[in-house]
Amino acid sequence: MAFSVRALAPDTWPDFARLVAEHDGVWGGCWCMAFHEEGVGRTKTPEQNRAEKEARVRAGSAHAALVYDGPDCVGWCQFGPPVELPRIKHRRAYEAAAPAPPDWRITCFFVHRARRRTGVASAALDGALREIARLGGGTVESYPQDTEGARVSASFLHNATVTLFEGRGFTRTRRLGKNHWVVRRTVRPSA
């Protein structure tokens, strides 16, 4: 299937917002804010999360590769520098090893419920890596799940699979939790 990919920006915000709203704010009203400094929590409403995400997009401090099937946004891959995305799953285990920070983090994928397992996540990751190259490249890190030998619902793979990343040249550097890994690769800047 041929998808196109566009960067999350003020002009693509309506497409992103439509997809999130169609899925009840995604993961309980997160609006893809969980990994930003503001985070989400019991005191935050989905409306607050939406407003904070939109403000970040308009300020240029939220990055994602949006995947389109024709005119419809069907998924995304969120990425950004660690200062933009300081919150990660398994943070205590991550920081225990005192790692050198990456230039970029890939923290979250979302795919329309009717489009899961159709290549949207692959297109989103490829688009994110192209956008990172356009923005100057550098070390890219993510924290996907190792699903080999296990049945996992696609709706719970918020950071995709190790296999997807390894297929794009990422290398496992260390385990985080029972099934998650830190994966890294360097992306060269595009011309």
C-alpha positions in Angstrom: 0.0 0.0 0.0 1.4 3.4 -0.9 1.2 6.0 1.9 2.5 9.5 2.0 4.0 11.1 5.0 3.9 14.7 6.2 5.4 16.4 9.3 3.1 17.5 12.1 2.9 21.3 11.8 0.2 23.9 12.1 -1.1 23.1 8.6 -1.4 19.4 9.4 -2.7 19.9 12.9 -6.4 19.5 11.8 -5.6 16.1 10.3 -3.8 14.9 13.4 -6.6 16.3 15.6 -9.3 14.6 13.6 -7.6 11.2 14.0 -7.0 11.6 17.7 -10.6 12.8 18.3 -11.9 9.8 16.3 -10.1 7.6 18.8 -11.4 9.4 22.0 -8.2 11.3 22.5 -6.1 8.2 22.2 -5.2 6.1 25.3 -7.7 7.8 27.6 -7.3 11.3 26.3 -3.5 11.5 26.1 -3.4 13.5 22.9 0.2 12.3 22.5 1.3 14.4 25.5 2.5 11.6 27.8 6.2 11.9 26.8 6.3 15.7 26.8 7.4 17.5 30.0 3.8 18.4 30.8 2.8 14.8 30.8 -0.7 13.5 31.5 -2.3 12.5 34.8 -5.3 12.4 36.9 -5.5 16.1 37.2 -5.4 16.7 33.4 -8.5 16.5 31.2 -8.3 15.4 27.6 -9.2 19.0 26.7 -6.1 20.3 28.5 -4.0 17.7 26.8 -5.4 18.7 23.4 -4.8 22.4 24.1 -1.2 21.7 25.3 -0.4 19.6 22.2 -1.8 22.2 19.9 0.2 24.9 21.6 3.4 22.8 21.2 2.6 22.2 17.5 2.1 25.9 16.8 5.3 26.7 18.7 7.3 24.1 16.7 8.1 22.0 19.8 6.2 18.8 18.9 7.4 16.5 16.1 5.7 13.6 14.4 5.6 12.0 11.0 2.0 11.7 10.0 1.0 8.9 7.6 -1.7 9.6 5.0 -3.8 7.2 2.9 -5.0 9.7 0.3 -6.4 12.7 2.2 -6.8 10.8 5.5 -4.3 10.8 8.3 -4.2 7.2 9.5 -1.3 7.2 12.0 1.9 8.8 13.2 5.3 8.3 14.8 6.3 10.9 17.5 9.9 11.9 17.8 11.9 14.8 19.2 15.0 15.7 21.1 15.2 14.5 24.8 14.5 18.1 26.0 11.2 17.9 24.1 10.4 14.3 25.2 12.0 13.8 28.6 9.4 11.3 29.9 9.9 7.7 28.8 8.6 4.3 30.0 11.1 2.4 32.3 12.8 5.7 33.1 14.4 4.6 36.3 16.0 1.5 34.7 17.0 3.7 31.7 18.8 6.3 33.9 20.4 3.7 36.2 22.9 3.0 33.4 23.7 6.7 33.0 23.5 6.7 29.2 24.8 9.4 26.9 21.7 11.1 25.8 20.7 10.7 22.1 20.1 13.6 19.8 16.6 12.3 19.1 14.0 10.0 20.7 11.2 8.1 19.1 8.6 7.7 21.8 5.2 6.8 20.4 3.3 5.4 17.4 -0.4 5.4 16.8 -2.3 3.7 14.0 -6.0 4.1 13.2 -7.8 1.0 14.6 -9.0 -0.1 11.2 -5.5 0.3 9.7 -3.4 -1.7 12.1 -1.0 -4.3 10.6 -1.2 -2.7 7.2 2.2 -1.0 7.1 1.3 2.3 8.7 3.8 2.0 11.5 6.6 1.2 9.0 5.7 4.2 6.9 5.6 6.4 10.0 9.1 5.2 11.2 10.5 5.7 7.7 9.0 9.2 7.6 10.3 10.1 11.1 13.8 9.0 10.1 13.6 11.1 6.9 12.5 14.1 8.9 15.3 13.6 11.5 17.8 13.5 8.6 16.3 16.7 7.2 16.6 18.3 10.7 20.3 17.5 10.9 20.4 13.8 11.8 22.3 12.4 14.8 21.9 9.6 17.2 18.3 8.2 17.4 17.0 6.1 20.2 13.8 4.3 20.9 12.3 1.8 23.4 10.3 -0.8 21.5 8.9 -4.1 22.7 10.4 -7.5 21.8 7.3 -9.5 20.7 9.1 -12.6 19.3 7.3 -15.7 20.4 4.5 -13.7 22.0 1.0 -12.6 20.9 0.6 -8.9 21.6 -2.4 -6.8 20.7 -1.3 -4.1 18.2 -3.3 -1.6 20.2 -0.7 -2.0 23.1 2.4 -1.5 21.0 2.7 2.2 21.7 6.4 2.1 20.7 6.2 -0.6 18.0 8.4 -3.7 17.9 12.1 -4.4 18.1 11.8 -6.2 14.7 10.5 -3.0 13.1 13.5 -1.0 14.3 16.1 -3.6 13.6 14.8 -3.7 10.0 15.8 0.0 9.8 19.3 -0.5 11.1 18.8 0.0 14.8 20.8 -2.1 17.2 19.7 -3.3 20.7 21.9 -1.7 23.3 20.3 -2.9 26.5 17.1 -4.3 28.0 14.6 -2.1 29.7 12.0 -4.1 31.7 10.9 -7.5 30.8 10.2 -7.1 27.1 11.5 -3.6 26.1 14.9 -2.6 24.7 16.9 0.5 24.1 17.7 0.6 20.4 20.0 3.1 18.7 21.3 4.1 15.3 22.9 7.1 13.7 21.0 9.0 11.0 23.1 11.1 8.6 21.9 14.5 7.7 20.2 14.8 4.4 21.7 17.0 1.7 
